[in-house]
Amino acid sequence: MTGAPSLGTDELIYDWNEIGRKGRLIPRDITFFDETLRDGLQNPSVADPNIESKLKLIHLMAKIGIHCADIGLPGSSQRAFEDVLRMCREITDNHLPLRVACAGRTVVSDITPMIEISQRAGIPVEVYCFIGSSPIRQFAEEWDVATIAKRSAEAIDVAVKAGLSVAYVTEDTTRSRPDMLATLFKMAIDHGASRLCVCDTVGHATPDGVRNLITFTKSIIAGTGAKVGIDWHGHNDRGLALENALWALEFGADRVHGCALGIGERVGNAAMELILLNLKLLGLLEHQDLTHLLEYCNTAAQAVGWEVPINYPLVGRDAFRTATGVHAAAIIKAQNKGDAWLADRIYSGVPAGMFGRKQEICVGYMSGASNVNYWLRQRRIEPSKELVEAILQRAKGSNHILTDEEILAVVDEMGAR
């Protein structure tokens, strides 16, 4: 049996998460914006992937249901320009269901390369033009409101005149004054921006801050009478990026940003795979197939030279491994019932099979005979009483989980294969 058991999920799992639910947490028309190939590459410890890796990543983004991807800053270098152009052509040649965006400062010289790429690739490029808006940034840059507004308007005008959609990005929005934001938001809307990107650039926000800022932004938009979308772009300096991204969607953002594995500037951005995972488990992505999510993460990690922590949710080596006897016994009992659904949930809040992984049972110093029996049977080795006891003795005398090679050495010593 591979589906939910006959008893019904409500009888087997009491879900406190659903108590007091107000209904659907987020609207159905939200979109996911992938920043892996832009903000992700601003992490100081990653490498800029080769173009083959970038092409593979955009294919995987399309497979996991990403709607739009920021694929670089084409105005920053010739290589960046060529890579962005190549990715755009890959999307058009393969008819991928993935829209593209590029980032640039609010200067004309950053916008014109995007226009050229759009024309040469025959694909719309959404322009994400950014400028700092917080008092601390203004003080450091010696900018005033008039300067910021003028530069922003000029950049937006160039893109809009070329027929490109513009998302106006106020850097450090979460530490900016309401009067400043009101001025800049109204200016951007007046000049044709179709989206406002609210940024927690330094990871300052708490969920209360997210609520207050998005509510404020919605009120500004409502006052103009324009139809303008709201992006949420959050960083993880307080460890709140994932939580803030989910709250942003409930409070009224209709597009949320994330990077594979949460890579990005400093400690990184909201992790795209964990945003998707949580929304899937909340029942809000009913038809979105996430079985390629693991491949997306592993491809990104390999492309940028990132080492995934062993305890990282979903992707880490230990995410679905157990060597504890009582846990392993429960999983094995569920499997012995022929119930894959039960086995995948008995000791896991995240069903491994839903995301392309499986539960793993190891043998170590906290294991019991059930661990050893399972391990041996998985490899078609007869688990005699003597062999099981010999492996357990080796495990109990060790201070770590036995490797396959260590267990097989005992098997060979016992002449069991």
N, C-alpha and C positions, 0 to 999 in steps of 0.2 A: 504494500500500500504506500503510495507516494503523496497523496493529498492529505487534507486535514482529517483527523480521526473521527469515527462515527459519534463519539461522545459530544463533539462540538467544541470549538476553541474556547468558548466562554466558560465551559465547565472545567477545562483543564488549566486555563490561565486567567486569573482574576486581574484585570487591568486597571490599576489605580490611575493610570494616565488619562483614562476616559471619564473619571468622575468630575462632574461639573463642566465638561466640555461645552463650549458655547456654540457648537456646530463646527462646520468646516473652518479651519483656522486661516486659510489663505484662499484667495480667488483662484479659479481654474486657469486663468490666462497669464499666470506669472511666467517669466522667462529666466533662463540661467545664462550667465555671462562669464565665460572662462577667461581668466587673466594669466594662465600658466605661461604663455609665450610672450608676455609683456612684463607685468608686475612680478611674476614668478622668477623671471630671469634677472630681476634687480636684487635678488638675494646675493650677498657678497661671497657665498661659498659655492655657487653653482657655475657650471660651464654653459656657454651658449651652444645649444644642440646643433648638429649638422642638419642640412635641409632634409635629408631622408627621414631623420627622427621627427622633425617638425611635421612633415607630411603624414607620417604614421599617426601622430597625435591628433591631427585635425580629423582624420578618418575615425579615430576612436571617440573623439568628442561628438561627432555626428551619431555614432552608434549608441552612446549612452544618453542621448537626448538633450545635449547642449544646444541652445538656440542661437547663440552669437558668441564669437570669440575675438578677443583683442589679440591680434597676431603680430604686434610690434610697433616700433616707432620708426617709420620709414625715413623720416627726416634726420635721423641720428647718424647714419653712415650709409655708404654705398652698399655694403653687404646687407644691412637691414632692409634697404629698399629692394634689393634683388630677392631676398628671402620672402618678403611680404608679397611681392609680385608673383613669385613662383607658387606660393600657397593659394593665392587668389585664383590662379589659373587651374590649380589642382581641383579646387572646389567647383569651378565652372565645368571643367572637362569631365568630372565624375558626377555632376549633378548632386553634390552633397547638400543635405538639408541643413546647412550651417551658414548663417550670416556672418559677415566679417566687420570688424572695427579696427581702427588704428588710433593710437594716442599721439598727442602732440601738444606743445605749449601753445599759448594764445599768441602766436606770432605767425605771420603769413608764410614764412619760409618753412614752417612745419606742416602747414596745411596743403601747400601746392604739391608735394610728393604724393599725398593721398589722392588728390584729384587726378594726377597723372596715372597712378596705379589703377584707379577705377576705370579710367578711359581705356587703358591698354588691355586690362583683363576683362573688360565688359561686365563688371560686377559692381553693385552699389557698395561703397565703403562708408560705414558710419564713423563720423569724426568725433572723437572724444578729446576735446581741447580743455586743458587744465591750467589753473592759476591759483596761487595761494590766497586765502581770504581771511585768515585769522589775524587778530591784532599782533600777535607775536611775530608772524611772518611779515606783516606790513612793516613792523618796526625794523626787522633785520634787513629787509629789501629796500627800505626807504620809499615805499609805495604809499600813495593815498587812494581814496576810493575812486576819484576821477580817473587816475591812471589805470587802475585795474579795469574799470568799466570800459574805458576807451580801447585798451588793448583787446579786451574780450570781444567787444562789438565788432572790431575790425576783422578778427579771426573768424568769428561766426559768419559775418557777411560774405567773406570769400568762399567758405564752404557752401553756404546756402545758395549763393549765386551760381555755383557749379552744379547744383542739383543734389548735393549730398545732405543726408540727415546729420544733425549735430546734437550731441549730448554735451551739455556744459558742466564741467567738473570743477567744483570749488574745493580745492585741497584744504584739508584741516577744517572741514565744515563743522565738526563736532566741538571746535573751540572758537568758532566765529560768532560775532555779535548779530542779534536778530536784525538790526537796522541795516547792517552791511549786507547780510544775505538777502534781505528783501529788495534792496537796490539792485544787486547783481542778478537775482533770479528774474525780476521784472524786466531788466535790460535784456537778458538772454532770450526770454520769451518774446519780447518785442522784436528782436532781430531774427527770430525764426527757429530758435532751438526747440527741438521736439522732445528732449529729455533733460532732466536735471539730475546730476549724479551727486548724491550726498555721501561725503567721504569721511570715514574715521581714519584719517591718514596715519596718525600716531598711536592708534589703539587706545584712545582716551575714553570712549563711551562705555556706559553701563546700559542695561536694558531701559532704564528710565530715560536716559539721554536719547536713546534711539526713538522711543515713543514721542518725546517732546519735540525732537527735531523733525521727524517725519510728519507729525501732526501740523507743525508750523509750515513746513514746505507745502503740504496739501492745501492749507489755507491761502497761501500766496498764489498758488496755481488757480484755486477756485475764484479768487478775486479778479484774475485776469480774464476768466471765461474761456481760456485756451485748453486744448486737450494735450496735456504734457505728461509723459511718464516719469516715474521716480526710480532711480537706481540706488541701491545701497552697496557701498564698497567699504569693507571693514578689515582692520588689521588686528593682530592677536597679542599685542603687548601686555594686556592684562589677562590673557587667556580666555577672553570672552567673545572671540570672533565668531565661532560657530553659533553660540547662543544669540548673539546680536543679529546675525544674519536671519535666523528663524523668526525672531521677534520683528525684524524689519518687514518681513513679508506679512505678518499679521497686522502690523500697524499701518500698512498702506503702500509700501514699496511694491512695484510690480516686476522689478528685475533685481536679482541679487548676484553679486560677484563672488567668485572663488577661484582658487588655484589647486591643481592636483597636489595632494599631500600637504596643503597649506603652506607651500613654499612662497617666498616673497620677501620684500624689504624687511630687514632686521629679523624678527622672529616669525614673520610671515603673515599671510592672509587667512581668511576663512577657508577651510578645506572643502573643496567642491564635492569630493566623494562622500564626506560626512553630511553635508547639506542634503545631498540626494538620498543617502541611506536613511536619514531621519525622516525625511518627508515620505519616503517609500513605506517605512514602518508605521507612520501615522495614517497610512491609507490615502495619501494625497497625490500619489503618482500611480494610479491604478494600472495604467497601460504602458508604463515606461519600463522597458527591459534593461535591467542593470547587471546582467551577467557578464558584461564586458568591463565592468567598473574596475576589477582587479587588474586587468590587462592595461587599462588606461593609466592606473597608478604606477604599475611596474615599468611601463614604457616611459613615463615621465621621469621616474627615478633614474632609470638607466641613461636617458638622454641628457640629463643635467648633472649626473654624477652624485646623486643624493642617496644617502644610506637611510633606509626606513628603520626607525626604532623597532626592536623586536616586539614591544608591547603596544604598537600603534593599532588603533581600532581598524578592523576589517583587513588591512594589508599586512600588518606585522606578522612575523613568523609565529608568534605565540597566540595570535588572536583567537584561534579555534583549537589550540592544543591543551591537553590536560594529562598530567601524570598522577593525579591524586586518585587513590583507590576508590573512594566512595563516588566521586564524580564519574570516573570511567565506568564503574559498575552500573550506574543509572543509565548512561548512554548505551551500554551494551545490552541491558535489559530491554530498552526501547527498540533497539535494532533487532533483537531476537523476536520481538513481536511482529516483525516485518513492517514496522511503522517508521518510515523515513522522516515524516513530518515531526513526530514525537522526538525522535533521536536528535533532530537538528535544533530542538528548543528546550530539552530537558535541563540542560546546563548552559544555555546560551540565550541572551536577550536579543541577539542578532542571528537570524537563520543563515548559516553559511551558504547553503545551496542557492538562496535567493540572489547571492552576489558572486557566484562562481567559485566558491570554496567548499570545503567539507570539514566535518569534525575530525580531529586527530587524537588518538590515544597513544601516549608514550609510556615508557617504563623508567621509574626512578625510585629514589629513597622513600617516597610516600605512596608508592604503588602497592597494589594487591595482586592476587593471582589472576583476577579478571583482566587486568592490564596485560599481563604476559600472555594469557590465553588468546586474547584478541589480537595482539601483535603477531603472534605466531600463525594464527589462522589466516590473517590477512596475507601472509607470505606462503601459505600452503605448507606449513611445517606442523607436524603432529605434536600437540602440546601434552606430552606425557607428564605424569606427576613429578618424576625425577627432573625432567628438563625445566619445568616451571619453577620448581624449588631452587634449582641451581641458578637460574637467571635472577630470581628474587633475592637470593643470597648475595649475588654480585651487586644488585641494585641497592640493597640495604646497606652495603658496605661502602657505597659511593656517596660523594657529596654533590652529584649532578645527575641530570637525566642521561641515561645511557644512550649512546649513539647506536645506529644500526650496526655499525662495525663491531662495537663492544658486545652487543647481544648475539650477533652471529658467531663471534669468537667462542662464546659459551656453547652455542649450538654445535659448533664443530668439535669442541672439547668433549661433548657428550655423544658425538657421533650420530647426531640426529638428522643429518642431511647428506 
